[in-house]
Each structure stands twice: as structure tokens, then as C-alpha cells.
Amino acid sequence: MLVPRIWGPLMFARRFATVALVCAALLPSANAQEVTLRLHQFLPMTDSVPREGLIPWAEAIEAESEGRIQIEFYPSMMLGGAPADLFSQAQDGAVDLIWTVLGYTPGRFPKSEVFEMPFLVTNAEDTSRAFQRYVEDNAMDEFSGVKLIAVHTHGPGLFHSNRPITALEDLAGMKIRGGSRVISSMLADLGAEAIGMPVPEVPESLSRGVIDGATIPWQVTLALRTSELVTNHTEFSGDHGFYTQTFAFVMNRAAYEGLPDDLKAVIDANSGVEWAGRFGAANDVDDLVGRQEAVDAGNTIVVLDDGETARWRAAAQVTIDNWLTEMDAAGLDGAALYESAQALVAEESAR
């Protein structure tokens, strides 16, 4: 068992006041430690992605390597920089492993952006499996400088706002946080004043009135305590959610290539579609918890009916059309990429 499982509650009680979660320092190992990998990301270790994704992954790596690979956890940007710097930190070798939001570096992953198109996502697990397969088929060049472990998405995104959003017209003039270039474009296309910002900035921005609301999934509201900051939440009807955001878990290429073949095999065995699904599933579980927290707080949850949802879908089509035009201008077959994404989501969601 990794040190984060032991020290996680203490870290939480102390508000993460210690320096790092060092996996190997306190545990004996039958084999001499050969490799220590530093994992840097922007969330606290209590969030569902570290808790149910990154820590179990590290436990699997340690077990299957018989202790020869150890993982050091550095949450909440403890090694410095901003969330937008994480992918470059892995690529440049400043750290060995990172988990990040792809949309924090606009324009760097144009083909991967297709999974952020409006009303594509079903749930996080199935959509994440589809996203991993899509990247492996269509977009591995966007990860050529790193070892890709897994990509994934969160569950259906929705609105959390200081006043109710019950119809498309209510969005006009509202300052709404968007988490990526595509999502901010969609919000603007729908009539909002889109404010782009990383998710750690959302609580202060809501409390200070910098924004009137935010687009995030239920799962994220737990760490941000969003249900205490706003009292209105707007969901959509149907099998497809409003939007999702894309994430990647990657390893520095030189760090991977420097491993002996048997340890490379351990990393390879814990990469790909199954882990993409596990990361997604962690989000799905906490989506239910986050929604229940809002219910328990007595907040207003608006579920737009089929007719109103259809109006939003029609209005959001311009976001898809504009993305297709941008891809074509960049020499990419946007229509083929979008159709591939749709087909893979449908296939995984029908499993």
C-alpha cells in the first residue's frame, strides 16, 4: 500500500501543509528501489481523480514492478508553475509524470478538442474509453513528445450560477467561466460573456462576483464547495450532456525510454483504454455525490426539458460548425474527426 493511502487523511486534516507525498520513504521493499518518478498535478489528493485514479494507478505500478518503481506525489502545483505549464513540464523533463487539462494550452491539441463539442458526452467512463480509442486512432501525433498513459473526460458539464438559468435567453449577458477554448467559444455562441480560467480560480471568482456562474461537472463542485457559493444548477435532458472537458496523464519520454524493458512493460500494461475508463468512472461516482450535496443544501436544480434542450442543441451547432471550419483551414478533415468521435462514443455507450 502506498504512503498516500496512509498519509492522505493526515494531509487533509493539516490542509496539505506538508511538502509532498513521498511514496517510498517510509515503506520497506523486498527489492532495492530502482526508479522514483515524480507526479505533478494541480488538484488536492482528496479529489476523485487523484484518489480513485492516480493513487490506484501508482499502487498497480508499485505492485507489478515489485517495488522497483516508486511514485512521489506532488499535488496542487507543489513543484511550481501554473496548470497550463504541466504538459511542458513533462515534455521537457522537469517532472516525470503529469495529469492535466488539455484545454489549458489552447491550440496545442486541435484534434483532441473534438471531444469538447457540445452534446457529445454521455457519461465519463464510456466517453473516456471512446476518447482514448479516438486519440490512438487519430491524434497520437499530438502526444509525440511524451509517453501517453491515458486520456479521459469528465462527466456531463452543467451550469452552477447565482441566479436560475431556465431558458436559453437567461444566459444573455451572464459572466460564465469556461474551462477551455472550445467551451468558452460555445458559451459566447450561446449568448454568455465567457470568462476563461483554470478551475482552481473558480471559488474566489464566484465569491467576489467576477463571474455569475461556472460550467463544471458535479464532481468538481465537491472540491470547490460550489454548492455553498451558488444556489442554482442547470442540467439538460437526454442521453448526451451539455459538454465535457479533456484530460491527459502522460510521462516524460526520456524517463520512459530510460527504463529497463521489464519496467517499460509495467508502464505499458497500465496504459490505455482500461485506465482511461477507470479515470472516467471515478468522475461518474463523484458526480452523484456532488449532485446529492446540492440537493441536501436545498439548492435549486433545474432540469431543462426535451424541448428546451433541443433549443440549446440547435444554438450550439454554430460551435461545431466553426470548429469544423477551423480544422479544414488547418488542413485537417474536421468532419471525419467529428464523425469518428461520435461513432466511438456511441459504440462505447452501447456496451
Steps between C-alpha positions, in 0.01 A plus 500: 500500500632842404576775746219725360246247632655534847576870503208628294266560798777669698584716204137599471473582871804722473366663180790350305753702701780248451730504205424184297359153508816292467404144425811304581656678794310324776433156355745211475529317171615149422695633205733796488324805364621559146280782372318788666256693283362840600133558416391864486141624465273783613235332716507413872541129566143478635348572159355195323759494220804471732312292756337250265726532196858608563551323834358164379714531188810558712408205723473278193837621371668437834345154538572382146856631511552328837590833652762592242295800382384747763283806444538833681183708500515878469140630500367855474792621285749444784796496260411841363352646187140526392267222383557613142871415542452136594515340157822688419646397835456135402619556147812687613584259782448744787279224646444137405120475499218753477123501491340807345217659302579508130296816452734697726737527202274629219592394148744230608259207462265597215391148406436406862274805539222320314396325823409840646234556233157574648269208573753227416564359850281226650671407829863533600595131492364421154606833352851459645539157342383648171743790535795267561413295192453818298841637597670169423335498156518870410711719725811324631712763325371752755675293769816419307727667756379291793395149597120503506357304791135594463264775396152541642208737543281607787126437512235732356577861574227735618437850632544609862380857535394777735162527330290234327560409137170355380510594132757588235416869530602506867863454399516835321754729662592262781871468577563126487828318556613275217778246547642491149508680167219289358279526808546877520417528129184299557394722789552811287306343213211442743495862613708500818804710577757221515779533757780247457680386814653187657268324742698590818406865442125435493414524875657841552358627171149392602528644851632834371243527223758486223279237339126433529541129453725219389484201270639201686377144564342398829817319603704821501251680725612285793857631514393857414205501745296650220165410658586738784591784263199487265151360542396425141601214273378430145505155338382378159267220392598207281781248473765758408631761740562867427876464456808336645865589542808299404788386724830319453730295722844484339862410575821667393621309195864481611399373845297226334770410247759484779318216675610141452271300274321319783411830669390652170266202475350590839427853379360368171274253681354789697439730207214523253126459481439310825667770709324769296173338603607479864582871511163575344316271740652685797336817367164328453491385862572844640250662261229324699654613830531860384140514381373358827697761690315772311168329573586474869590869504151586376629647175288534186575243230340585166475217248424645157235293324541336161362798311722756671804271472433473125512881478843503666624223271390694193662819627825317580529359149686817400782398737533167319482666157768753593729224631457304178591810300811558715614141456452516124700825488779322691507221242315249720184312406281638774187318387676163506642569847162603636328197347766273649445650844122463473526138386741402778287665770194320366684167489641526853173629643313202353726246671 
